[in-house]
Amino acid sequence: MPSLDAHLATARSNYDLMTYLRTNRLNTDAGWVAVIAFYTALHVIEAVFATLRLGGVEHTSTHYERRNVLRNVRQYSKLWQHYRPLFTAASDARYLEAGEAFHMTPAQVETILIDHHLKEILLYARRHAAITVP
């Protein structure tokens, strides 16, 4: 099980990479920016779990387990609301068939996924668990 510090380090590293790609390659790699935004959120959420331990959960091992915690622990409902669209977009981007195009435009990745959903997860982590990632 990764430690709190490991989750924070990975979240910060992912955030830095996402920021670089957002600035330099968003128009050509919007799908990968979405994937990295999702994994930033995932590690922030795992850091929140490790810090708050709500519902007796300190760590999850799978996307399925994480989804169930986010959906079923009332205090995490806001995280679930913002995690789900990131998860869906990242899954879509990662598992495209040959020749398929990612369904979100670069502007949508930026405004919807990063500036809205990821931002809300980062704000929750800061407010409720004193976790700061960027």
Secondary structure as UniProt FT lines:
FT   HELIX           4..24
FT   HELIX           26..52
FT   HELIX           54..56
FT   HELIX           63..72
FT   HELIX           74..76
FT   HELIX           77..94
FT   TURN            98..99
FT   HELIX           106..108
FT   HELIX           109..118
FT   HELIX           119..129
//
